[in-house]
């Protein structure tokens, strides 16, 4: 795994998105790794709780990797979106308790990733948002469905 760190001890798994130089932005490689690790963890009986966090203190996950997306075709963008939705749906439906330890910015895909967890715990410097909406872009990883379920339609 190039972009994720996994530490399992005493029935607790700590899964860290480890791309601090990119503010833990989600690229295709990271999403593939996330899918693989979540699938593996879901099968394990020695893990009861999964804490998902980001490396560094600036960002939990700053969203999708804009550098990768800006050069993507429509088909490649769709593939990336489906890859993220697969990972986030897996996370949302895991038999373990999942906790997002939000230690900085959780924007776009990062906010959607946190919403897929059972519990969200935020540090004092955490920020949540879907800034792509101000650009006329619909959140592409399931956030339009998860946010109203979590906070209600009117607040969403």
C-alpha positions in Angstrom: 0.0 0.0 0.0 1.5 3.3 -1.1 -1.1 5.8 0.3 -2.6 4.1 3.3 -1.3 2.9 6.7 -3.0 0.2 8.7 -2.3 -0.6 12.3 -4.3 -3.4 14.0 -4.0 -4.0 17.7 -6.4 -5.2 20.4 -9.4 -5.4 18.1 -8.8 -1.8 16.9 -7.8 -0.9 13.4 -6.4 2.5 12.7 -6.5 3.3 9.0 -4.7 6.4 7.9 -4.9 8.1 4.5 -1.2 9.0 4.1 -0.7 11.6 1.4 0.1 14.7 3.5 1.9 16.4 0.6 -1.4 16.4 -1.2 -3.5 17.1 1.9 -4.6 13.4 1.8 -6.5 14.0 -1.5 -8.2 10.9 -2.9 -6.8 9.7 -6.2 -7.6 6.5 -8.0 -4.7 4.6 -6.5 -5.8 5.6 -3.0 -9.4 4.6 -3.7 -8.3 1.2 -4.9 -6.2 0.7 -1.8 -9.1 1.9 0.4 -11.4 -0.6 -1.3 -9.0 -3.5 -0.8 -8.2 -2.7 2.9 -11.9 -2.1 3.8 -12.9 -5.4 2.1 -10.2 -7.2 4.0 -11.1 -5.6 7.4 -14.8 -6.4 6.8 -13.9 -10.1 6.6 -11.9 -10.0 9.8 -13.3 -11.2 13.2 -10.3 -9.8 15.2 -11.3 -6.2 14.5 -14.3 -4.6 16.2 -13.6 -0.9 15.6 -12.0 1.0 12.7 -10.7 4.5 13.1 -10.2 6.3 9.8 -8.0 9.4 9.8 -5.6 11.5 7.7 -1.9 12.0 8.2 -0.7 15.4 9.3 -2.7 18.1 11.1 -3.9 20.1 8.1 -6.4 17.7 6.5 -8.4 14.6 7.2 -9.0 14.3 3.4 -9.1 17.5 1.3 -11.3 15.9 -1.3 -10.7 14.3 -4.7 -7.3 14.8 -6.2 -7.9 17.7 -8.6 -4.7 17.2 -10.5 -5.8 13.7 -11.5 -9.4 14.8 -12.2 -8.5 17.8 -14.3 -6.9 15.6 -16.9 -9.5 12.9 -16.8 -12.0 12.2 -19.5 -15.7 11.9 -18.7 -15.4 8.1 -18.6 -12.4 8.2 -16.3 -14.2 10.6 -14.0 -17.2 8.3 -13.9 -14.9 5.4 -13.1 -13.3 7.3 -10.3 -16.7 8.3 -8.9 -17.9 4.7 -9.0 -14.7 3.5 -7.3 -15.2 6.0 -4.5 -18.8 5.1 -4.1 -17.9 1.4 -3.8 -15.4 2.2 -1.1 -17.7 4.5 0.8 -20.7 2.1 0.6 -18.5 -0.7 1.9 -17.4 1.6 4.8 -21.0 2.6 5.5 -22.2 -1.0 5.7 -19.3 -2.7 7.5 -20.1 -4.9 10.5 -17.5 -3.1 12.6 -18.0 0.3 14.2 -16.4 2.9 12.0 -15.1 6.2 13.3 -13.9 9.2 11.3 -11.2 11.0 13.4 -11.3 14.3 11.5 -8.1 16.2 12.3 -8.3 19.0 9.8 -10.2 19.8 6.5 -12.8 17.3 5.4 -13.8 18.8 2.1 -15.7 17.3 -0.8 -14.8 13.7 -0.9 -13.3 14.0 2.6 -16.6 15.2 4.0 -18.3 12.4 2.1 -15.8 9.8 3.5 -16.5 11.1 7.0 -20.3 10.8 6.4 -19.9 7.2 5.5 -18.6 6.4 9.0 -20.8 5.5 11.9 -19.3 8.2 14.1 -17.5 11.4 13.4 -15.1 13.0 16.0 -13.7 16.3 15.0 -10.6 18.2 16.4 -10.8 21.9 17.0 -9.3 22.7 13.6 -11.7 20.4 11.7 -13.7 21.9 8.8 -16.4 20.2 6.9 -17.8 21.3 3.5 -18.8 20.5 0.0 -17.0 23.4 -1.8 -17.6 21.8 -5.2 -21.3 22.9 -4.9 -20.2 26.6 -5.2 -18.6 25.6 -8.6 -21.8 24.0 -9.9 -20.4 20.5 -9.4 -22.6 17.8 -7.7 -20.8 15.9 -4.9 -19.8 12.7 -6.8 -19.2 10.2 -4.0 -22.6 9.8 -2.4 -22.7 13.0 -0.3 -26.1 14.1 -1.8 -27.7 11.1 -0.2 -25.7 10.8 3.1 -25.9 14.4 4.2 -29.8 14.6 4.3 -29.9 11.3 6.1 -27.5 12.6 8.7 -28.8 16.1 9.3 -32.2 16.2 7.7 -33.3 17.6 4.3 -33.8 21.2 5.5 -30.3 21.6 7.0 -28.7 19.7 4.1 
